[in-house]
Amino acid sequence: MKRVFYISLFFLCCTVGAWAQDSLRVRLDSLLASEPLLETSQVGLMVYDLTADSAVYTHNHRQTMRPASTMKVVTAVSALHYLGGNYQLKTSLSYSGELKDSTLTGNIYLTGGMDPMFDHTDLRDFAERLRWLGVDTLRGSIVTDRSMKDTLHWGEGWCWDDDNPTLSPLLVNGKANFLERFIVELTDIGIVIDSLTVFEDRPPLDAIPLAVVHHSIDQLLLRMMKESDNLYAECLYYQMAASYGLRPASAIGARSMEKQLINTLGLDSDRYRLADGSGLSLYNYVSPELLTALLRYAYQQPGIYAHLLPSLPVAGQDGTLKKRMKNTPAEGNVRAKTGTLTGIISLAGYLTAANGHEYCFAVINQGVMSGKEARNFQDRLCSLMCGNKGSEE
């Protein structure tokens, strides 16, 4: 008797789940059909039920479009796939030569790890390490090691009139003036620089380490996704290539790794154009289907999902979604990455539907003249997907 009951309950749950999906499809059809924004612009949309492992809704989901900052979803999932959640970004200080009578005759080596979180406090600590060593005079060279990355300071397809970050392996407070700032720090703490020369090279194998500053991938992801920080995204992008021995790391190396992952997911990477890690490039072309596939993959991999989900902005609460979807069923529910470029508004992430199922989704509005109207459309879309608790159970 119990077996019959359990079987009946199973089919009842399946029936209710199917009814809920059909109801949502009807409401989404109605939203798209009545939306004035779509009379003069395009939209690509995919909604996937992660609990039932089935597509709920698609509309132009294979259309390739510029993703804007939802490109950071591609970067984040790929980086977590290749680097893992325990990955650390490192910037190091070492030296060689002879220390005699408080004078170091030799070289100081600054090795960059393209860490956007390395700040003034870390730089001061580097300088202090020399003083703690007993150095009050430096006679020799300061050697910068930027070998981690190629020499390009910009991304492919970036607009010249944007506020673009400078891509350098040696960063302090997000700026590429590391060497100049370090010399100032040495002078400020009283270290005399005598007959200084500066050049670029890698430290020798016998260089003596003095300090290493570490930051975690979780620290990077938090700002990269919550605040949509482009420099942080680019730094993570190049970490992938560098960590797999592709030195100097390049965008070509990073995108080849992303393509491998895309092919592994069963999609054809040749259908997309991947140009950078942040979404600043006008050469990026992806689809809602691709973004959804990556979100699905992340959900299926606990080692990725545990790091990705906390980094996403929460509707009505924080990050780039702090002021959106307030006082709606989506508030506190939707966790998603936003995207904004001229003519492009995008959103991709996760939510819990009214029937308790976990969903992932991706929506790209293209050719829009009003970003506000497009964001309002996406907010209504999310509210429909979240529904009213209890209405579809």
Number of C-alpha atoms within 10 A of each C-alpha: 5 7 8 9 9 11 11 12 12 12 11 12 13 13 12 15 18 14 14 18 20 14 13 20 18 11 15 19 13 11 15 16 11 11 10 12 18 17 10 10 15 16 23 21 23 25 25 23 21 20 12 14 11 11 16 20 19 19 17 16 22 16 19 19 24 27 36 26 29 30 28 31 28 26 24 25 23 26 24 23 18 17 18 15 18 11 17 18 22 16 20 17 23 22 23 19 14 12 15 11 10 15 19 24 19 16 22 25 26 26 24 23 27 28 28 25 20 24 15 15 10 18 20 17 15 22 22 17 15 22 17 9 12 15 20 19 21 23 18 20 20 22 21 22 20 20 20 25 26 16 14 12 13 17 21 15 14 17 13 8 6 8 10 15 17 16 23 27 27 26 23 22 16 20 16 19 13 22 17 9 14 19 14 13 19 22 13 12 13 13 21 16 18 14 9 12 12 13 10 15 15 15 21 11 7 9 16 15 13 15 17 15 18 17 16 15 20 19 13 21 24 21 19 25 28 22 19 25 18 20 22 25 27 26 23 29 27 31 26 26 26 20 14 14 11 17 15 15 23 21 22 14 19 26 22 14 17 22 19 14 19 20 12 11 15 9 16 13 19 10 14 18 16 24 22 28 29 30 31 28 23 16 17 22 19 24 24 30 25 24 27 26 22 21 27 22 16 23 20 12 11 11 15 21 19 14 21 22 19 15 24 29 26 28 26 21 17 16 21 20 23 16 13 19 24 15 10 19 21 27 22 19 20 28 27 28 28 29 25 21 18 12 16 24 28 30 26 28 25 27 23 21 28 19 18 15 14 18 27 28 29 28 29 32 27 22 19 20 14 13 18 11 14 24 20 13 19 20 21 18 18 24 20 20 24 25 19 16 13 9 9 17 14
